Amino acid sequence: RALQQQADIYCINYDNLKWMVEFFGERWPFRTVVADECSKLKGFRLGRGTQRARALAKHVHTKVERYIGLTGTPAPNGLQDLWALLWMVDRGARLESSFSKFTDRWFRPIRIGSDPHAVRVVPTPNAFKEIQDKVRDVCLSLEPGDYFDLRQPIVNTIRVTLPEHAKRMYKAMEQEMWLALECGAEVEAFNAASKTIKCLQLANGAVYTDATRRAWADVHDAKLHALDAIIEEAAGMPVLVAYHFKSDLARLQRAFPQGRVLDKHPDTIRDWNAGHIPVLFTHPASAGHGLNLQDGGNILAFFGHWWDLEQYQQIIERIGPTRQAQAGHNRPVFIHHIIAAGTVDELVMARRESKREVQDLLLDAVKR
């Protein structure tokens, strides 16, 4: 009904793109398309990719005269993320007409470990400079801090020491890819990726004991104690807590019964922004693009960690300095990383930082 009304600007979410393309068919009326948070389209490939990206790609170079993509995270996981975003702009004129040609030109495969099939691609030595030069004329980077007086977040890394029994379990998983729990259950990792996930679980304090991820065993409470200190230090100010595994959420709810989970109910965000929720638990994937949480608080604690830079940056931005300034709050943002010392937590932190360096260099390169 809204599409059939006369207007200058129409807004639609990504989930409804496929429906809208099918609704209009060849009668597509929009000559200008602005894709906010266009990094949602980074999975597009010719002939495949997400349905929403393929739906937009159907008309973006045939019926659209002006396309503008907006994002603060153009390459959260490296230069490979750029291909789809630029294809929407120029149909492959700058970064090759297909993703395979793009990777063949600027990346090379390297083997990981002893498995000949386990490979990943890394940029060639000249890739960054050449890609930067290719996209410079159609990209523009604007940094809010260059135009407004923004206070940088106060970042606090809290390293907790695992209890001795937890250290032994962690080492067993790390070295043997197998461990026996005190409850009698046995946990086994079948490959390097599975081992890393098990180690992340152990670092947080609980490990899944079956393949269904419905049963888990508690291992330690070191991170829960650290989070308790953060909440106590907040002295009544609301705290946003990022978790990763469902077992973490269950333990957080048990340890902090005053907390609530960020769900799809509109009352939850309303209550948080009104200051009625002292502790809000959320998965970074559920608290990303578009959510406004800045009125509710300025304190974020990462209980668990994951590799995805985009999710990490997006959840920070929900209460970040730019959002605080937009809402008229003259207060700093506090970010607490709870890290289990000597575990894969530290590797995840370092890996995210290296990804961010690549993205920040790219954004700096296309500033005008």
C-alpha positions in Angstrom: 0.0 0.0 0.0 2.8 2.4 0.9 4.5 1.8 -2.5 1.3 2.8 -4.3 1.3 6.2 -2.6 2.9 9.2 -4.3 6.1 10.3 -2.5 9.6 11.6 -3.1 11.5 9.1 -0.9 10.6 5.5 -0.2 12.3 3.5 2.6 12.5 -0.3 2.8 14.5 -2.8 4.7 16.8 -5.3 3.1 14.6 -8.2 4.0 11.9 -6.9 1.7 14.1 -6.2 -1.3 13.3 -9.5 -3.0 9.6 -9.0 -2.5 9.8 -5.4 -3.9 11.7 -6.5 -7.0 9.1 -9.2 -7.7 6.3 -6.7 -7.0 7.4 -4.2 -9.6 9.0 -6.6 -12.1 10.0 -4.7 -15.2 8.0 -1.7 -14.0 10.8 -0.8 -11.5 10.3 3.0 -10.9 13.3 4.0 -8.9 16.1 5.9 -10.7 18.1 6.6 -7.6 18.9 3.9 -5.0 20.7 4.7 -1.7 21.8 1.5 0.2 22.4 2.4 3.8 24.7 -0.1 5.6 25.6 -1.5 2.2 28.1 -3.9 3.7 25.0 -6.2 4.1 25.5 -6.8 0.3 29.1 -8.0 0.6 28.1 -11.6 0.1 26.9 -11.0 -3.5 28.5 -13.1 -6.2 27.5 -13.4 -9.9 24.8 -16.1 -10.0 24.7 -16.6 -6.2 24.8 -14.8 -2.9 22.1 -13.6 -0.6 18.6 -13.2 -2.0 18.5 -9.5 -1.2 21.8 -8.8 -2.9 20.8 -10.7 -6.0 17.4 -8.9 -6.1 19.0 -5.5 -6.0 21.7 -6.5 -8.6 18.9 -7.4 -11.0 18.1 -3.7 -11.6 21.0 -1.7 -10.2 22.8 -1.5 -13.6 19.8 -1.6 -15.9 17.1 0.6 -14.4 19.0 2.6 -11.8 20.8 5.8 -12.9 22.3 6.7 -9.6 23.4 4.3 -6.9 24.9 5.4 -3.6 26.2 2.9 -1.0 26.7 4.0 2.6 28.7 2.1 5.2 31.1 2.6 8.1 32.5 -0.9 7.6 33.4 -1.4 3.9 36.0 -4.2 4.5 35.5 -5.6 8.0 37.1 -8.9 7.2 39.7 -7.8 4.6 39.9 -6.5 1.1 37.8 -9.4 -0.3 34.7 -7.7 1.1 35.1 -4.8 -1.3 34.3 -6.6 -4.5 30.5 -6.9 -4.1 30.2 -3.3 -2.8 32.1 -1.9 -5.9 30.3 -4.2 -8.3 27.0 -2.5 -7.3 28.7 0.8 -8.2 30.4 0.0 -11.5 29.4 -3.6 -12.5 33.0 -4.8 -12.1 34.8 -2.0 -14.1 37.3 -1.3 -11.4 37.7 -4.6 -9.4 37.0 -7.1 -12.2 33.7 -8.4 -13.5 33.6 -11.5 -11.2 34.8 -12.4 -7.7 37.0 -15.2 -9.1 38.8 -12.8 -11.4 39.2 -10.3 -8.5 40.8 -12.9 -6.3 42.9 -14.3 -9.1 44.3 -10.9 -9.7 45.0 -9.6 -6.2 45.1 -12.6 -3.9 47.1 -15.9 -3.6 46.1 -19.1 -1.8 48.2 -20.4 1.1 47.7 -23.7 2.8 46.8 -23.9 6.5 48.3 -26.8 8.4 48.8 -30.3 6.9 45.5 -30.6 5.2 46.0 -29.9 1.4 42.4 -28.8 1.1 42.6 -26.3 4.0 43.6 -23.0 2.3 42.9 -19.4 2.6 43.6 -16.5 0.3 45.8 -13.5 1.3 46.4 -10.3 -0.6 49.5 -10.0 -2.9 52.1 -7.4 -1.8 50.7 -4.7 -4.1 47.0 -5.5 -3.7 46.2 -2.8 -1.2 47.8 0.1 -3.1 46.4 -1.1 -6.5 42.8 -1.6 -5.1 43.0 1.7 -3.3 44.0 3.5 -6.5 41.2 1.7 -8.5 38.4 2.8 -6.1 39.5 6.2 -5.1 37.5 8.1 -7.7 34.1 6.6 -6.6 34.6 6.4 -2.9 34.4 9.1 -0.3 35.3 8.7 3.4 33.9 11.1 6.1 35.1 10.7 9.6 32.8 12.3 12.2 35.8 13.1 14.4 37.1 15.4 11.6 34.0 17.6 11.9 32.7 17.2 15.5 34.4 17.2 18.9 33.9 13.5 19.8 35.4 11.9 22.8 37.2 8.7 22.1 35.9 5.6 23.9 37.7 4.6 27.1 38.8 1.0 26.4 39.6 -1.3 29.3 41.0 -4.8 28.9 40.3 -7.0 32.0 42.4 -10.1 32.0 41.2 -12.9 34.2 43.2 -15.9 35.2 41.6 -19.3 34.8 41.5 -21.5 37.8 44.0 -24.4 37.8 41.4 -27.1 36.9 40.1 -24.9 34.0 43.7 -24.4 32.8 44.2 -28.1 32.7 41.0 -28.6 30.7 42.0 -25.8 28.3 45.5 -27.2 27.7 44.0 -30.7 27.1 41.7 -29.3 24.4 44.4 -27.2 22.9 47.0 -30.0 22.7 45.0 -33.2 22.6 41.7 -31.9 21.1 39.9 -33.9 23.7 39.1 -33.6 27.4 37.2 -35.4 30.1 34.9 -33.3 32.3 34.3 -33.8 36.0 30.6 -34.6 35.3 31.8 -37.6 33.3 31.2 -36.2 29.8 33.9 -36.3 27.2 34.4 -33.4 24.7 36.2 -33.9 21.5 37.2 -31.5 18.6 37.4 -33.1 15.2 39.4 -30.3 13.4 41.3 -27.1 14.1 38.2 -24.9 13.7 36.2 -27.0 16.1 39.1 -26.9 18.6 39.2 -23.1 18.4 35.5 -22.9 19.1 35.8 -25.3 22.1 38.7 -23.2 23.4 36.6 -20.0 23.2 33.8 -21.7 25.1 36.3 -22.9 27.8 37.7 -19.4 28.0 34.2 -18.1 28.7 33.5 -20.7 31.4 31.4 -23.4 29.9 31.7 -26.0 27.1 29.1 -27.8 25.0 29.0 -31.5 25.7 27.0 -32.6 22.6 26.7 -31.8 18.9 23.2 -30.3 19.4 24.6 -27.4 21.5 21.8 -27.9 24.0 23.8 -29.4 26.8 26.9 -27.8 28.4 29.0 -28.1 31.5 30.2 -25.3 33.7 34.0 -25.0 34.0 34.7 -21.7 35.8 33.2 -18.4 36.8 36.2 -16.1 36.3 34.5 -14.0 33.7 31.3 -13.8 35.6 33.2 -12.4 38.6 34.9 -9.8 36.4 31.5 -8.7 34.9 30.1 -8.5 38.4 32.8 -6.0 39.3 32.1 -4.0 36.2 28.4 -3.8 37.0 29.1 -2.9 40.6 31.6 -0.2 39.5 28.9 1.3 37.2 27.0 2.2 40.4 23.6 1.9 38.9 24.4 3.0 35.4 23.0 0.5 32.8 25.5 -2.0 31.3 25.2 -3.5 27.8 26.8 -7.0 27.8 27.8 -8.8 24.6 27.9 -12.6 24.6 28.4 -15.2 21.9 27.3 -18.7 22.9 23.8 -19.6 24.2 25.5 -21.3 27.1 27.0 -17.9 28.0 23.6 -16.3 27.9 22.1 -18.9 30.2 24.9 -18.5 32.7 24.6 -14.7 32.5 20.9 -14.8 33.2 21.5 -17.1 36.2 24.2 -14.9 37.6 22.4 -11.6 37.0 18.7 -12.2 37.3 18.1 -8.4 37.1 19.2 -8.5 33.4 17.1 -8.8 30.3 17.8 -10.1 26.8 17.6 -7.8 23.8 14.9 -9.4 21.7 12.6 -8.3 18.9 9.9 -6.9 21.2 9.9 -3.1 20.9 9.3 -2.7 24.6 12.8 -4.0 25.3 14.6 -1.2 23.4 12.1 1.4 24.8 12.7 0.2 28.4 16.5 0.2 27.9 16.5 3.7 26.5 14.3 4.8 29.4 16.9 3.5 31.9 14.6 0.7 33.2 17.0 -2.2 32.4 20.1 -2.3 34.5 21.8 -5.0 32.5 21.0 -5.8 28.8 22.4 -9.0 27.3 22.8 -9.1 23.5 24.5 -11.1 20.8 26.4 -8.7 18.5 24.6 -10.1 15.5 21.3 -8.9 17.0 22.5 -5.5 18.0 23.9 -4.2 14.7 22.8 -1.9 11.9 20.2 0.7 12.8 19.5 0.1 16.4 19.5 3.1 18.7 20.6 2.2 22.2 22.6 5.3 23.1 19.9 6.8 25.4 20.0 3.8 27.6 23.7 3.8 28.6 27.3 4.3 27.7 28.9 1.2 29.1 29.6 -1.9 27.0 31.2 -5.1 28.3 32.3 -8.0 26.0 31.9 -11.2 27.9 32.7 -13.4 25.0 34.7 -12.7 21.8 34.4 -13.6 18.1 36.3 -13.0 14.9 33.7 -10.8 13.1 35.0 -7.2 13.0 31.8 -5.8 11.5 29.6 -7.2 14.3 32.1 -6.0 16.9 32.2 -2.4 15.4 28.5 -2.3 14.9 27.5 -3.1 18.5 30.0 -0.5 19.8 28.4 2.0 17.5 25.0 1.4 19.0 26.1 3.4 22.1 29.3 4.9 20.6 30.6 8.5 20.7 28.8 9.6 17.5 25.5 8.3 18.8 26.0 9.8 22.2 26.7 13.2 20.6 23.7 12.9 18.2 21.5 12.3 21.2 22.9 15.2 23.2 24.7 13.2 25.8 28.0 14.7 26.9 29.5 11.6 28.4 32.3 9.2 27.6 31.8 5.7 26.3 33.3 2.8 28.3 34.2 -0.5 26.6 35.4 -3.4 28.7 36.9 -6.5 27.2 36.9 -9.4 29.5 39.8 -11.6 28.4 40.9 -15.0 29.7 44.7 -14.7 29.9 46.7 -17.2 27.8 43.7 -18.3 25.7 42.4 -17.8 22.2 40.6 -14.7 23.4 43.9 -12.9 23.0 44.2 -14.2 19.4 40.7 -13.1 18.5 41.5 -9.6 19.9 44.7 -9.4 17.9 43.0 -10.7 14.7 40.2 -8.1 14.9 42.7 -5.4 15.4 44.7 -6.4 12.3 41.4 -6.4 10.3 40.6 -3.0 11.6 44.0 -1.6 10.5 43.3 -2.7 6.9 39.9 -1.1 6.9 41.1 2.1 8.6 43.9 2.5 6.1 41.4 2.1 3.3 39.0 4.7 4.7 41.9 7.1 5.2 43.0 6.5 1.6 39.7 7.7 0.1 39.2 10.8 2.2 38.8 14.0 0.2 
